[in-house]
Amino acid sequence: ARTIAFARAHSNIALVKYWGKRDETLNIPAVGSISITLDALSTGTRVTFDPGLDANLRQDEFWLNGQLTQAHRVSGLLDLVRERAGLTMRAVVTSTNDFPTGAGLASSASGFAALALAASAAAGLTLSTRELSMLARRGSGSAARSIFGGYVEMHTGTREDGRDAFAEPLLDAAAWPLCVVVAITDHAAKTVSSTHGMAGSRASSPFYPAWVDTGEQDLAEMRAAIVGRDFPRLGELAERSCLKLHALMLTSRPPLIYWNAGTVAAMHTVRELRDSGIPAYFTIDAGPQVKALCDPGDAAVVALALAETPGVLETRTSALGRGAHLVAA
Ligand code: DP6
């Protein structure tokens, strides 16, 4: 019989960053990471297994935002689900981001978290959130965190089979509301993919061993900041992890320079806001957009200051969001 499931998952932004793997096949991060799940950016994904349709399909079909798209990584995740469910049928996957495509906003985290949930449900599997997190990890490391809402920690674990490399919730979104203002500085962000970039950093940056060695300490301090609801501490740590990550990127061969002039200007705007008494802190991933962390009550002021910064094209404000969930198909 035909089976369909629809799932939605939200994007997340790392406060303590993930960059580098201890196992590339199983996609196990070398160090843990801590993130917040965002409300405003999500992906909705429908997975259909249909025996009638299957006769006509030579491979899985992946539609992203209405366009037939290369399905290699999607099929890789579907294979894991099929293996587990004892299925051989190919699938049709339809995925839509609720944020403008090509805006250079991360989508692999929300995308693979939604796919892991929709595909496993369509295949008739009922997985625990921990199992789902490990499944999503195989698609993209950061996706393991988007299974959960609010404040989330991803563990690297110690096992070779990766059975202890999953994410876990640290704190509910409602327990400590926080806002993220995204300053978009390039709409057509063509960047080196995280997967390639981090492999290069591991192989070539003299800072990589220091990055791995200091990871546990960063995680411990961030955990304490979250438990203690200490926003300045959280913000300082987030900036430190971000700048350490970009130092690693800049010292890779070939160098990874994700920043443009607007990125740097936006970083300074955030620091100036802080000097004028508005607690805001920045973080930046493998792209040119700047994400400012602030109190919900300061979000409008922060968004305005960023919107007026030269090189900033537009801003988007997000509260914290919930974990991946099934929606009636
Ligand atoms: C800079 O999760 O996209 O956003 O596991 O290879 O798919 P893969 O990498 P990915 O890397 C995210 C890198 C980052 C930092 C982070 O989100 O922790």
py3Dmol code that shows the C-alpha trace and the ligand (Angstrom):
import py3Dmol

protein = """\
ATOM      1  CA  ALA A   1       0.000   0.000   0.000  1.00  0.00           C
ATOM      2  CA  ARG A   2       1.002   3.591  -0.527  1.00  0.00           C
ATOM      3  CA  THR A   3       2.394   5.317   2.562  1.00  0.00           C
ATOM      4  CA  ILE A   4       2.964   9.027   3.022  1.00  0.00           C
ATOM      5  CA  ALA A   5       4.296  11.129   5.868  1.00  0.00           C
ATOM      6  CA  PHE A   6       4.841  14.869   6.177  1.00  0.00           C
ATOM      7  CA  ALA A   7       7.240  16.388   8.695  1.00  0.00           C
ATOM      8  CA  ARG A   8       8.409  19.874   9.546  1.00  0.00           C
ATOM      9  CA  ALA A   9      11.767  20.752  11.121  1.00  0.00           C
ATOM     10  CA  HIS A  10      13.326  24.078  11.991  1.00  0.00           C
ATOM     11  CA  SER A  11      16.787  25.352  11.293  1.00  0.00           C
ATOM     12  CA  ASN A  12      19.286  25.879  14.100  1.00  0.00           C
ATOM     13  CA  ILE A  13      22.295  28.051  14.780  1.00  0.00           C
ATOM     14  CA  ALA A  14      25.281  26.758  16.691  1.00  0.00           C
ATOM     15  CA  LEU A  15      26.487  28.728  19.723  1.00  0.00           C
ATOM     16  CA  VAL A  16      29.426  26.328  20.074  1.00  0.00           C
ATOM     17  CA  LYS A  17      30.299  25.306  16.546  1.00  0.00           C
ATOM     18  CA  TYR A  18      30.772  21.942  14.874  1.00  0.00           C
ATOM     19  CA  TRP A  19      33.603  21.833  12.304  1.00  0.00           C
ATOM     20  CA  GLY A  20      35.447  18.578  11.613  1.00  0.00           C
ATOM     21  CA  LYS A  21      34.586  14.882  11.813  1.00  0.00           C
ATOM     22  CA  ARG A  22      36.091  11.908  13.571  1.00  0.00           C
ATOM     23  CA  ASP A  23      34.389   9.573  11.077  1.00  0.00           C
ATOM     24  CA  GLU A  24      33.398  10.732   7.601  1.00  0.00           C
ATOM     25  CA  THR A  25      31.427   7.616   6.609  1.00  0.00           C
ATOM     26  CA  LEU A  26      29.185   7.632   9.676  1.00  0.00           C
ATOM     27  CA  ASN A  27      29.335  11.447   9.829  1.00  0.00           C
ATOM     28  CA  ILE A  28      30.458  11.660  13.456  1.00  0.00           C
ATOM     29  CA  PRO A  29      31.625  15.107  14.595  1.00  0.00           C
ATOM     30  CA  ALA A  30      35.093  15.356  16.146  1.00  0.00           C
ATOM     31  CA  VAL A  31      33.741  17.570  18.945  1.00  0.00           C
ATOM     32  CA  GLY A  32      30.260  18.207  20.318  1.00  0.00           C
ATOM     33  CA  SER A  33      28.298  21.394  19.664  1.00  0.00           C
ATOM     34  CA  ILE A  34      25.512  23.461  21.236  1.00  0.00           C
ATOM     35  CA  SER A  35      22.772  25.183  19.241  1.00  0.00           C
ATOM     36  CA  ILE A  36      19.472  26.983  19.417  1.00  0.00           C
ATOM     37  CA  THR A  37      16.612  25.936  17.157  1.00  0.00           C
ATOM     38  CA  LEU A  38      15.008  28.811  15.235  1.00  0.00           C
ATOM     39  CA  ASP A  39      11.325  29.356  14.764  1.00  0.00           C
ATOM     40  CA  ALA A  40      11.407  31.448  11.576  1.00  0.00           C
ATOM     41  CA  LEU A  41      13.275  29.090   9.264  1.00  0.00           C
ATOM     42  CA  SER A  42      11.791  25.674   8.583  1.00  0.00           C
ATOM     43  CA  THR A  43      11.542  22.939   5.984  1.00  0.00           C
ATOM     44  CA  GLY A  44       8.430  20.878   5.286  1.00  0.00           C
ATOM     45  CA  THR A  45       9.078  17.490   3.714  1.00  0.00           C
ATOM     46  CA  ARG A  46       6.711  14.860   2.345  1.00  0.00           C
ATOM     47  CA  VAL A  47       7.935  11.336   1.670  1.00  0.00           C
ATOM     48  CA  THR A  48       5.845   8.912  -0.372  1.00  0.00           C
ATOM     49  CA  PHE A  49       6.495   5.211  -0.836  1.00  0.00           C
ATOM     50  CA  ASP A  50       4.110   4.026  -3.554  1.00  0.00           C
ATOM     51  CA  PRO A  51       4.309   0.538  -5.127  1.00  0.00           C
ATOM     52  CA  GLY A  52       2.392   1.773  -8.186  1.00  0.00           C
ATOM     53  CA  LEU A  53       4.725   4.695  -8.681  1.00  0.00           C
ATOM     54  CA  ASP A  54       7.772   2.590  -7.894  1.00  0.00           C
ATOM     55  CA  ALA A  55       7.433   0.586 -11.113  1.00  0.00           C
ATOM     56  CA  ASN A  56       8.089   3.808 -13.056  1.00  0.00           C
ATOM     57  CA  LEU A  57      10.913   5.144 -10.927  1.00  0.00           C
ATOM     58  CA  ARG A  58      14.511   4.244 -11.622  1.00  0.00           C
ATOM     59  CA  GLN A  59      15.687   6.209  -8.625  1.00  0.00           C
ATOM     60  CA  ASP A  60      14.349   8.319  -5.762  1.00  0.00           C
ATOM     61  CA  GLU A  61      12.840  11.575  -6.903  1.00  0.00           C
ATOM     62  CA  PHE A  62      13.664  14.722  -4.917  1.00  0.00           C
ATOM     63  CA  TRP A  63      11.734  17.925  -5.466  1.00  0.00           C
ATOM     64  CA  LEU A  64      13.187  20.937  -3.627  1.00  0.00           C
ATOM     65  CA  ASN A  65      11.067  24.087  -3.715  1.00  0.00           C
ATOM     66  CA  GLY A  66       9.222  22.822  -6.778  1.00  0.00           C
ATOM     67  CA  GLN A  67      12.315  21.814  -8.754  1.00  0.00           C
ATOM     68  CA  LEU A  68      13.601  18.336  -9.464  1.00  0.00           C
ATOM     69  CA  THR A  69      16.979  18.255  -7.713  1.00  0.00           C
ATOM     70  CA  GLN A  70      19.997  15.982  -7.399  1.00  0.00           C
ATOM     71  CA  ALA A  71      19.038  13.327  -4.869  1.00  0.00           C
ATOM     72  CA  HIS A  72      22.380  11.750  -3.957  1.00  0.00           C
ATOM     73  CA  ARG A  73      22.497  12.738  -0.283  1.00  0.00           C
ATOM     74  CA  VAL A  74      18.732  12.318   0.099  1.00  0.00           C
ATOM     75  CA  SER A  75      18.921   8.785  -1.328  1.00  0.00           C
ATOM     76  CA  GLY A  76      21.749   7.992   1.066  1.00  0.00           C
ATOM     77  CA  LEU A  77      19.484   8.760   3.999  1.00  0.00           C
ATOM     78  CA  LEU A  78      16.522   6.935   2.422  1.00  0.00           C
ATOM     79  CA  ASP A  79      18.742   3.849   1.998  1.00  0.00           C
ATOM     80  CA  LEU A  80      19.348   3.784   5.764  1.00  0.00           C
ATOM     81  CA  VAL A  81      15.600   3.974   6.384  1.00  0.00           C
ATOM     82  CA  ARG A  82      14.834   1.264   3.799  1.00  0.00           C
ATOM     83  CA  GLU A  83      17.464  -1.021   5.255  1.00  0.00           C
ATOM     84  CA  ARG A  84      15.963  -0.642   8.698  1.00  0.00           C
ATOM     85  CA  ALA A  85      12.360  -1.096   7.550  1.00  0.00           C
ATOM     86  CA  GLY A  86      13.124  -3.938   5.132  1.00  0.00           C
ATOM     87  CA  LEU A  87      11.842  -1.925   2.172  1.00  0.00           C
ATOM     88  CA  THR A  88      13.184  -1.810  -1.367  1.00  0.00           C
ATOM     89  CA  MET A  89      10.743   0.731  -2.845  1.00  0.00           C
ATOM     90  CA  ARG A  90      12.011   4.049  -4.140  1.00  0.00           C
ATOM     91  CA  ALA A  91      10.500   7.241  -2.788  1.00  0.00           C
ATOM     92  CA  VAL A  92       9.226  10.580  -3.968  1.00  0.00           C
ATOM     93  CA  VAL A  93      10.407  13.375  -1.665  1.00  0.00           C
ATOM     94  CA  THR A  94       8.924  16.862  -1.846  1.00  0.00           C
ATOM     95  CA  SER A  95      10.635  19.478   0.279  1.00  0.00           C
ATOM     96  CA  THR A  96       9.835  23.166   0.709  1.00  0.00           C
ATOM     97  CA  ASN A  97      11.715  25.796   2.691  1.00  0.00           C
ATOM     98  CA  ASP A  98       9.557  28.498   4.247  1.00  0.00           C
ATOM     99  CA  PHE A  99      12.361  31.038   3.779  1.00  0.00           C
ATOM    100  CA  PRO A 100      13.550  32.518   0.476  1.00  0.00           C
ATOM    101  CA  THR A 101      15.748  30.043  -1.364  1.00  0.00           C
ATOM    102  CA  GLY A 102      19.174  31.174  -2.388  1.00  0.00           C
ATOM    103  CA  ALA A 103      19.156  33.655   0.473  1.00  0.00           C
ATOM    104  CA  GLY A 104      22.213  31.884   1.794  1.00  0.00           C
ATOM    105  CA  LEU A 105      20.394  30.688   4.871  1.00  0.00           C
ATOM    106  CA  ALA A 106      21.282  27.222   6.064  1.00  0.00           C
ATOM    107  CA  SER A 107      18.820  24.576   4.993  1.00  0.00           C
ATOM    108  CA  SER A 108      20.626  21.272   5.399  1.00  0.00           C
ATOM    109  CA  ALA A 109      19.892  21.166   9.144  1.00  0.00           C
ATOM    110  CA  SER A 110      16.122  21.647   8.827  1.00  0.00           C
ATOM    111  CA  GLY A 111      16.082  19.648   5.580  1.00  0.00           C
ATOM    112  CA  PHE A 112      17.700  16.468   6.856  1.00  0.00           C
ATOM    113  CA  ALA A 113      15.878  16.594  10.198  1.00  0.00           C
ATOM    114  CA  ALA A 114      12.523  16.797   8.375  1.00  0.00           C
ATOM    115  CA  LEU A 115      13.597  14.063   5.954  1.00  0.00           C
ATOM    116  CA  ALA A 116      14.698  11.706   8.741  1.00  0.00           C
ATOM    117  CA  LEU A 117      11.330  12.037  10.467  1.00  0.00           C
ATOM    118  CA  ALA A 118       9.136  11.923   7.339  1.00  0.00           C
ATOM    119  CA  ALA A 119      11.025   9.034   5.725  1.00  0.00           C
ATOM    120  CA  SER A 120      11.054   6.874   8.845  1.00  0.00           C
ATOM    121  CA  ALA A 121       7.343   7.506   9.457  1.00  0.00           C
ATOM    122  CA  ALA A 122       6.444   6.780   5.816  1.00  0.00           C
ATOM    123  CA  ALA A 123       8.427   3.538   6.067  1.00  0.00           C
ATOM    124  CA  GLY A 124       6.362   2.526   9.100  1.00  0.00           C
ATOM    125  CA  LEU A 125       9.168   2.950  11.629  1.00  0.00           C
ATOM    126  CA  THR A 126       8.590   4.504  15.023  1.00  0.00           C
ATOM    127  CA  LEU A 127      11.948   5.842  16.118  1.00  0.00           C
ATOM    128  CA  SER A 128      12.839   7.518  19.401  1.00  0.00           C
ATOM    129  CA  THR A 129      14.073  11.121  19.163  1.00  0.00           C
ATOM    130  CA  ARG A 130      17.555   9.801  19.907  1.00  0.00           C
ATOM    131  CA  GLU A 131      17.375   7.371  16.970  1.00  0.00           C
ATOM    132  CA  LEU A 132      16.005  10.150  14.778  1.00  0.00           C
ATOM    133  CA  SER A 133      18.850  12.428  15.789  1.00  0.00           C
ATOM    134  CA  MET A 134      21.410   9.789  14.792  1.00  0.00           C
ATOM    135  CA  LEU A 135      19.588   9.197  11.508  1.00  0.00           C
ATOM    136  CA  ALA A 136      19.474  12.937  10.725  1.00  0.00           C
ATOM    137  CA  ARG A 137      23.195  13.132  11.578  1.00  0.00           C
ATOM    138  CA  ARG A 138      23.967  10.768   8.697  1.00  0.00           C
ATOM    139  CA  GLY A 139      22.449  13.362   6.338  1.00  0.00           C
ATOM    140  CA  SER A 140      24.125  16.382   7.928  1.00  0.00           C
ATOM    141  CA  GLY A 141      25.783  16.788  11.311  1.00  0.00           C
ATOM    142  CA  SER A 142      23.907  19.953  12.222  1.00  0.00           C
ATOM    143  CA  ALA A 143      20.583  18.234  11.363  1.00  0.00           C
ATOM    144  CA  ALA A 144      20.986  15.958  14.382  1.00  0.00           C
ATOM    145  CA  ARG A 145      20.331  19.055  16.537  1.00  0.00           C
ATOM    146  CA  SER A 146      17.192  20.164  14.655  1.00  0.00           C
ATOM    147  CA  ILE A 147      15.283  17.107  15.914  1.00  0.00           C
ATOM    148  CA  PHE A 148      14.921  19.087  19.160  1.00  0.00           C
ATOM    149  CA  GLY A 149      13.659  22.578  19.954  1.00  0.00           C
ATOM    150  CA  GLY A 150      15.160  25.261  22.179  1.00  0.00           C
ATOM    151  CA  TYR A 151      18.712  24.784  23.459  1.00  0.00           C
ATOM    152  CA  VAL A 152      20.329  21.578  22.196  1.00  0.00           C
ATOM    153  CA  GLU A 153      23.641  19.782  22.675  1.00  0.00           C
ATOM    154  CA  MET A 154      25.184  17.379  20.165  1.00  0.00           C
ATOM    155  CA  HIS A 155      27.558  14.760  21.576  1.00  0.00           C
ATOM    156  CA  THR A 156      30.550  13.374  19.719  1.00  0.00           C
ATOM    157  CA  GLY A 157      30.558  10.213  21.825  1.00  0.00           C
ATOM    158  CA  THR A 158      33.415   7.737  21.938  1.00  0.00           C
ATOM    159  CA  ARG A 159      32.024   4.679  20.141  1.00  0.00           C
ATOM    160  CA  GLU A 160      33.302   3.761  16.709  1.00  0.00           C
ATOM    161  CA  ASP A 161      29.811   2.853  15.509  1.00  0.00           C
ATOM    162  CA  GLY A 162      28.509   6.340  16.390  1.00  0.00           C
ATOM    163  CA  ARG A 163      25.701   4.976  18.593  1.00  0.00           C
ATOM    164  CA  ASP A 164      26.508   7.634  21.211  1.00  0.00           C
ATOM    165  CA  ALA A 165      26.798  10.551  18.744  1.00  0.00           C
ATOM    166  CA  PHE A 166      23.382  12.150  19.039  1.00  0.00           C
ATOM    167  CA  ALA A 167      21.826  15.424  20.130  1.00  0.00           C
ATOM    168  CA  GLU A 168      19.842  16.007  23.333  1.00  0.00           C
ATOM    169  CA  PRO A 169      17.739  18.899  24.565  1.00  0.00           C
ATOM    170  CA  LEU A 170      19.403  21.117  27.187  1.00  0.00           C
ATOM    171  CA  LEU A 171      16.609  23.603  27.858  1.00  0.00           C
ATOM    172  CA  ASP A 172      13.151  24.393  26.480  1.00  0.00           C
ATOM    173  CA  ALA A 173      12.691  27.407  24.235  1.00  0.00           C
ATOM    174  CA  ALA A 174      10.023  28.791  26.597  1.00  0.00           C
ATOM    175  CA  ALA A 175      12.336  28.487  29.615  1.00  0.00           C
ATOM    176  CA  TRP A 176      14.636  31.192  28.251  1.00  0.00           C
ATOM    177  CA  PRO A 177      13.338  33.156  25.245  1.00  0.00           C
ATOM    178  CA  LEU A 178      16.039  34.593  23.009  1.00  0.00           C
ATOM    179  CA  CYS A 179      15.966  36.296  19.623  1.00  0.00           C
ATOM    180  CA  VAL A 180      18.162  35.924  16.573  1.00  0.00           C
ATOM    181  CA  VAL A 181      18.350  38.700  13.985  1.00  0.00           C
ATOM    182  CA  VAL A 182      19.833  37.453  10.720  1.00  0.00           C
ATOM    183  CA  ALA A 183      21.587  40.136   8.664  1.00  0.00           C
ATOM    184  CA  ILE A 184      21.702  38.989   5.032  1.00  0.00           C
ATOM    185  CA  THR A 185      24.717  40.437   3.216  1.00  0.00           C
ATOM    186  CA  ASP A 186      24.613  38.337   0.042  1.00  0.00           C
ATOM    187  CA  HIS A 187      21.538  36.810  -1.547  1.00  0.00           C
ATOM    188  CA  ALA A 188      23.390  34.524  -3.911  1.00  0.00           C
ATOM    189  CA  ALA A 189      25.727  33.110  -1.319  1.00  0.00           C
ATOM    190  CA  LYS A 190      27.908  30.707  -3.305  1.00  0.00           C
ATOM    191  CA  THR A 191      30.143  29.139  -0.698  1.00  0.00           C
ATOM    192  CA  VAL A 192      32.296  26.100  -0.169  1.00  0.00           C
ATOM    193  CA  SER A 193      30.053  23.437   1.364  1.00  0.00           C
ATOM    194  CA  SER A 194      30.576  22.713   5.050  1.00  0.00           C
ATOM    195  CA  THR A 195      31.396  19.085   4.318  1.00  0.00           C
ATOM    196  CA  HIS A 196      34.263  20.008   1.971  1.00  0.00           C
ATOM    197  CA  GLY A 197      35.371  22.980   4.014  1.00  0.00           C
ATOM    198  CA  MET A 198      35.739  21.065   7.266  1.00  0.00           C
ATOM    199  CA  ALA A 199      37.589  18.206   5.575  1.00  0.00           C
ATOM    200  CA  GLY A 200      40.049  20.792   4.259  1.00  0.00           C
ATOM    201  CA  SER A 201      40.482  22.433   7.665  1.00  0.00           C
ATOM    202  CA  ARG A 202      41.171  19.113   9.331  1.00  0.00           C
ATOM    203  CA  ALA A 203      43.756  18.206   6.718  1.00  0.00           C
ATOM    204  CA  SER A 204      45.538  21.539   6.480  1.00  0.00           C
ATOM    205  CA  SER A 205      44.994  24.077   9.271  1.00  0.00           C
ATOM    206  CA  PRO A 206      47.740  24.205  11.934  1.00  0.00           C
ATOM    207  CA  PHE A 207      44.967  25.385  14.287  1.00  0.00           C
ATOM    208  CA  TYR A 208      42.847  22.242  13.906  1.00  0.00           C
ATOM    209  CA  PRO A 209      44.397  20.331  16.851  1.00  0.00           C
ATOM    210  CA  ALA A 210      43.846  23.393  19.087  1.00  0.00           C
ATOM    211  CA  TRP A 211      40.247  23.635  17.854  1.00  0.00           C
ATOM    212  CA  VAL A 212      39.566  20.031  18.868  1.00  0.00           C
ATOM    213  CA  ASP A 213      41.491  20.322  22.148  1.00  0.00           C
ATOM    214  CA  THR A 214      39.548  23.367  23.349  1.00  0.00           C
ATOM    215  CA  GLY A 215      36.107  22.100  22.289  1.00  0.00           C
ATOM    216  CA  GLU A 216      35.163  20.343  25.534  1.00  0.00           C
ATOM    217  CA  GLN A 217      36.002  23.429  27.587  1.00  0.00           C
ATOM    218  CA  ASP A 218      33.807  25.626  25.356  1.00  0.00           C
ATOM    219  CA  LEU A 219      30.930  23.169  25.712  1.00  0.00           C
ATOM    220  CA  ALA A 220      31.241  23.063  29.502  1.00  0.00           C
ATOM    221  CA  GLU A 221      31.235  26.874  29.742  1.00  0.00           C
ATOM    222  CA  MET A 222      28.273  27.214  27.384  1.00  0.00           C
ATOM    223  CA  ARG A 223      26.305  24.571  29.284  1.00  0.00           C
ATOM    224  CA  ALA A 224      26.914  26.565  32.488  1.00  0.00           C
ATOM    225  CA  ALA A 225      25.820  29.832  30.810  1.00  0.00           C
ATOM    226  CA  ILE A 226      22.581  28.190  29.669  1.00  0.00           C
ATOM    227  CA  VAL A 227      21.836  26.562  33.015  1.00  0.00           C
ATOM    228  CA  GLY A 228      22.559  29.896  34.753  1.00  0.00           C
ATOM    229  CA  ARG A 229      20.589  31.936  32.147  1.00  0.00           C
ATOM    230  CA  ASP A 230      23.656  34.177  31.862  1.00  0.00           C
ATOM    231  CA  PHE A 231      23.160  36.020  28.559  1.00  0.00           C
ATOM    232  CA  PRO A 232      26.413  38.058  28.472  1.00  0.00           C
ATOM    233  CA  ARG A 233      28.329  34.861  29.195  1.00  0.00           C
ATOM    234  CA  LEU A 234      26.419  32.960  26.481  1.00  0.00           C
ATOM    235  CA  GLY A 235      27.011  35.776  24.010  1.00  0.00           C
ATOM    236  CA  GLU A 236      30.733  36.095  24.718  1.00  0.00           C
ATOM    237  CA  LEU A 237      31.179  32.346  24.384  1.00  0.00           C
ATOM    238  CA  ALA A 238      29.199  32.266  21.138  1.00  0.00           C
ATOM    239  CA  GLU A 239      31.368  35.028  19.646  1.00  0.00           C
ATOM    240  CA  ARG A 240      34.496  33.266  20.832  1.00  0.00           C
ATOM    241  CA  SER A 241      33.478  29.954  19.239  1.00  0.00           C
ATOM    242  CA  CYS A 242      32.519  31.765  16.023  1.00  0.00           C
ATOM    243  CA  LEU A 243      35.806  33.687  15.795  1.00  0.00           C
ATOM    244  CA  LYS A 244      37.795  30.567  16.633  1.00  0.00           C
ATOM    245  CA  LEU A 245      35.959  28.722  13.848  1.00  0.00           C
ATOM    246  CA  HIS A 246      36.714  31.474  11.346  1.00  0.00           C
ATOM    247  CA  ALA A 247      40.389  31.548  12.420  1.00  0.00           C
ATOM    248  CA  LEU A 248      40.429  27.839  11.588  1.00  0.00           C
ATOM    249  CA  MET A 249      38.778  28.510   8.234  1.00  0.00           C
ATOM    250  CA  LEU A 250      41.150  31.365   7.353  1.00  0.00           C
ATOM    251  CA  THR A 251      44.192  29.212   8.114  1.00  0.00           C
ATOM    252  CA  SER A 252      43.013  26.271   5.999  1.00  0.00           C
ATOM    253  CA  ARG A 253      44.589  25.578   2.615  1.00  0.00           C
ATOM    254  CA  PRO A 254      42.961  26.683   0.401  1.00  0.00           C
ATOM    255  CA  PRO A 255      41.783  29.416   2.788  1.00  0.00           C
ATOM    256  CA  LEU A 256      38.055  29.619   3.458  1.00  0.00           C
ATOM    257  CA  ILE A 257      37.044  33.277   3.531  1.00  0.00           C
ATOM    258  CA  TYR A 258      33.305  33.341   4.077  1.00  0.00           C
ATOM    259  CA  TRP A 259      33.085  37.024   5.052  1.00  0.00           C
ATOM    260  CA  ASN A 260      32.372  39.983   2.794  1.00  0.00           C
ATOM    261  CA  ALA A 261      32.509  43.692   3.658  1.00  0.00           C
ATOM    262  CA  GLY A 262      28.910  43.631   4.926  1.00  0.00           C
ATOM    263  CA  THR A 263      29.727  40.699   7.210  1.00  0.00           C
ATOM    264  CA  VAL A 264      32.505  42.670   8.900  1.00  0.00           C
ATOM    265  CA  ALA A 265      30.410  45.849   9.083  1.00  0.00           C
ATOM    266  CA  ALA A 266      27.580  43.903  10.745  1.00  0.00           C
ATOM    267  CA  MET A 267      29.981  42.441  13.315  1.00  0.00           C
ATOM    268  CA  HIS A 268      31.037  45.987  14.216  1.00  0.00           C
ATOM    269  CA  THR A 269      27.415  47.135  14.427  1.00  0.00           C
ATOM    270  CA  VAL A 270      26.750  44.413  16.990  1.00  0.00           C
ATOM    271  CA  ARG A 271      29.782  45.482  19.019  1.00  0.00           C
ATOM    272  CA  GLU A 272      28.706  49.141  18.847  1.00  0.00           C
ATOM    273  CA  LEU A 273      25.220  48.194  20.043  1.00  0.00           C
ATOM    274  CA  ARG A 274      26.865  46.549  23.007  1.00  0.00           C
ATOM    275  CA  ASP A 275      28.980  49.656  23.715  1.00  0.00           C
ATOM    276  CA  SER A 276      25.753  51.674  23.763  1.00  0.00           C
ATOM    277  CA  GLY A 277      24.236  49.369  26.367  1.00  0.00           C
ATOM    278  CA  ILE A 278      22.227  46.924  24.228  1.00  0.00           C
ATOM    279  CA  PRO A 279      23.423  43.380  24.893  1.00  0.00           C
ATOM    280  CA  ALA A 280      23.808  41.773  21.458  1.00  0.00           C
ATOM    281  CA  TYR A 281      26.339  39.218  20.249  1.00  0.00           C
ATOM    282  CA  PHE A 282      27.129  37.854  16.788  1.00  0.00           C
ATOM    283  CA  THR A 283      27.740  34.457  15.302  1.00  0.00           C
ATOM    284  CA  ILE A 284      28.570  33.481  11.704  1.00  0.00           C
ATOM    285  CA  ASP A 285      28.526  30.098   9.980  1.00  0.00           C
ATOM    286  CA  ALA A 286      29.986  28.895   6.676  1.00  0.00           C
ATOM    287  CA  GLY A 287      28.631  31.875   4.778  1.00  0.00           C
ATOM    288  CA  PRO A 288      28.484  35.687   4.764  1.00  0.00           C
ATOM    289  CA  GLN A 289      25.336  36.241   6.878  1.00  0.00           C
ATOM    290  CA  VAL A 290      25.640  37.543  10.435  1.00  0.00           C
ATOM    291  CA  LYS A 291      23.306  36.276  13.140  1.00  0.00           C
ATOM    292  CA  ALA A 292      22.874  38.584  16.115  1.00  0.00           C
ATOM    293  CA  LEU A 293      21.722  37.111  19.425  1.00  0.00           C
ATOM    294  CA  CYS A 294      19.679  39.385  21.654  1.00  0.00           C
ATOM    295  CA  ASP A 295      16.874  39.679  24.155  1.00  0.00           C
ATOM    296  CA  PRO A 296      13.415  39.623  22.460  1.00  0.00           C
ATOM    297  CA  GLY A 297      12.798  43.124  23.858  1.00  0.00           C
ATOM    298  CA  ASP A 298      15.844  44.470  21.966  1.00  0.00           C
ATOM    299  CA  ALA A 299      15.173  42.681  18.658  1.00  0.00           C
ATOM    300  CA  ALA A 300      13.604  45.674  16.890  1.00  0.00           C
ATOM    301  CA  VAL A 301      16.494  48.002  17.794  1.00  0.00           C
ATOM    302  CA  VAL A 302      19.073  45.395  16.784  1.00  0.00           C
ATOM    303  CA  ALA A 303      17.273  44.717  13.481  1.00  0.00           C
ATOM    304  CA  LEU A 304      17.112  48.445  12.687  1.00  0.00           C
ATOM    305  CA  ALA A 305      20.808  48.999  13.437  1.00  0.00           C
ATOM    306  CA  LEU A 306      21.744  46.031  11.241  1.00  0.00           C
ATOM    307  CA  ALA A 307      19.397  47.104   8.437  1.00  0.00           C
ATOM    308  CA  GLU A 308      21.151  50.497   8.382  1.00  0.00           C
ATOM    309  CA  THR A 309      24.611  48.912   8.197  1.00  0.00           C
ATOM    310  CA  PRO A 310      26.323  49.293   4.794  1.00  0.00           C
ATOM    311  CA  GLY A 311      26.331  45.961   2.961  1.00  0.00           C
ATOM    312  CA  VAL A 312      23.349  44.546   4.846  1.00  0.00           C
ATOM    313  CA  LEU A 313      20.603  43.814   2.296  1.00  0.00           C
ATOM    314  CA  GLU A 314      17.843  42.716   4.637  1.00  0.00           C
ATOM    315  CA  THR A 315      17.224  41.305   8.088  1.00  0.00           C
ATOM    316  CA  ARG A 316      15.027  38.528   9.433  1.00  0.00           C
ATOM    317  CA  THR A 317      14.135  38.124  13.069  1.00  0.00           C
ATOM    318  CA  SER A 318      13.451  34.777  14.688  1.00  0.00           C
ATOM    319  CA  ALA A 319      12.446  33.512  18.087  1.00  0.00           C
ATOM    320  CA  LEU A 320      13.436  30.058  19.318  1.00  0.00           C
ATOM    321  CA  GLY A 321      11.524  27.162  17.822  1.00  0.00           C
ATOM    322  CA  ARG A 322      10.337  23.641  18.453  1.00  0.00           C
ATOM    323  CA  GLY A 323      11.748  20.313  17.393  1.00  0.00           C
ATOM    324  CA  ALA A 324      10.910  18.253  14.302  1.00  0.00           C
ATOM    325  CA  HIS A 325       7.300  17.066  14.236  1.00  0.00           C
ATOM    326  CA  LEU A 326       4.900  15.151  12.025  1.00  0.00           C
ATOM    327  CA  VAL A 327       2.085  17.065  10.371  1.00  0.00           C
ATOM    328  CA  ALA A 328      -1.056  15.513   8.833  1.00  0.00           C
ATOM    329  CA  ALA A 329       0.010  14.563   5.277  1.00  0.00           C
TER     330      ALA A 329
END
"""
ligand_1 = """\
18
DP6
C 29.471 26.117 10.349
O 26.178 20.087 9.416
O 26.405 21.392 7.266
O 27.164 25.526 10.393
O 27.771 17.262 8.583
O 29.139 17.820 6.586
O 26.654 18.137 6.517
P 27.901 18.148 7.379
O 28.129 19.654 7.862
P 27.074 20.706 8.405
O 28.071 21.747 9.121
C 27.627 22.831 9.872
C 28.774 23.747 10.121
C 28.431 25.077 10.784
C 28.519 24.975 12.306
C 27.390 24.265 13.004
O 26.234 24.317 12.546
O 27.656 23.699 14.080
"""
view = py3Dmol.view(width=600, height=400)
view.addModel(protein, "pdb")
view.setStyle({"model": 0}, {"cartoon": {"style": "trace"}})
view.addModel(ligand_1, "xyz")
view.setStyle({"model": 1}, {"stick": {}})
view.zoomTo()
view.show()
